[in-house]
């Protein structure tokens, strides 16, 4: 089995990711080249712009799988959603309109607004956890609230959440600030999976092979394996170990050596 990508906008024509089936098939070929064997497709849902109902995502994922098989692309896709934090989330769960990262409805890929962490986040997370649902916070490194106070992420993980780091964040695609924060979160064991959040061929690409290369260089092969195993555990609805979490403010990351030439 290859890599599992748990956050990806490869489903054709549903959000700001892949435009059509042709582009999705091209993206799928890149994913396979990257060593990815399984993808949970996670179109945006309830983010104020996109609504992608559960039954539609299931149908479109099946259609996409059929095309992948027809083109003999060795990739397995599962239906999912990137669910935006909204006051309507609980109702949507009751209405059976939410897709999880696993078949047992345990892990929910949760997107917070980029601008910050709303006041009601903690209460909503509490409600989700009370129902046996574990929110997996999508790319905390890109959220202004966590950027300002990264220890807030520790509090959410301690409360019972997990988090997902994005490969391109780690590689500096979103700038040095986001790159450094991603490194720190990974070093503090507060990032549990690395996913692509791939949308296209330009800005947000897969870069999973490259990100795992960086993790190997910075944190070693054990960390690589931990990330890979966590992705497997999540997709299987199994436990993920959070015992080694540390506060970001308590960890030190490797400093780049600078040479000055006069
Ligand atoms: Fe996304």
Boltz pocket constraint, residues with backbone or C-beta under 6 A from the ligand:
constraints:
  - pocket:
      binder: B
      contacts: [[A, 7], [A, 8], [A, 9], [A, 42], [A, 82], [A, 197]]
      max_distance: 6.0
